Amino acid sequence: MKSVLLGCVAAIVIALGAYAVLDGTVQRSAEQRFTTEGVRL
């Protein structure tokens, strides 16, 4: 029982960490990612 709870806590911590990384730095809209000086969207 203890290992199941520990696994659940670990999964929650990993999910929250992934959310923080992906939401803040990695994910950008296509307009932001592919816009250059010579392209107007």
PLY file of the C-alpha trace (Angstrom):
ply
format ascii 1.0
element vertex 41
property float x
property float y
property float z
element edge 40
property int vertex1
property int vertex2
end_header
0.00 0.00 0.00
2.83 2.33 0.82
4.46 1.83 -2.59
1.16 2.54 -4.39
0.77 5.84 -2.57
4.39 6.72 -3.23
3.88 5.96 -6.93
0.79 8.19 -7.06
2.64 11.04 -5.38
5.58 10.62 -7.78
3.22 10.67 -10.79
1.56 13.85 -9.54
4.90 15.57 -8.95
6.15 14.58 -12.42
2.91 15.77 -14.03
3.07 19.14 -12.27
6.71 19.57 -13.28
5.94 18.74 -16.90
3.01 21.15 -16.88
5.19 23.96 -15.54
7.91 23.38 -18.13
5.61 22.93 -21.12
3.24 25.73 -20.24
5.91 28.32 -19.61
8.72 27.79 -22.09
8.20 25.10 -24.70
4.70 25.68 -26.03
4.21 28.64 -28.32
1.59 29.25 -30.96
2.45 28.65 -34.62
2.24 32.38 -35.22
4.89 33.07 -32.58
7.11 30.16 -33.58
7.24 30.64 -37.34
7.14 34.43 -37.66
10.36 35.96 -38.93
11.31 39.45 -40.00
10.33 38.78 -43.63
6.95 37.11 -42.93
3.69 38.78 -42.00
0.84 36.68 -40.72
0 1
1 2
2 3
3 4
4 5
5 6
6 7
7 8
8 9
9 10
10 11
11 12
12 13
13 14
14 15
15 16
16 17
17 18
18 19
19 20
20 21
21 22
22 23
23 24
24 25
25 26
26 27
27 28
28 29
29 30
30 31
31 32
32 33
33 34
34 35
35 36
36 37
37 38
38 39
39 40
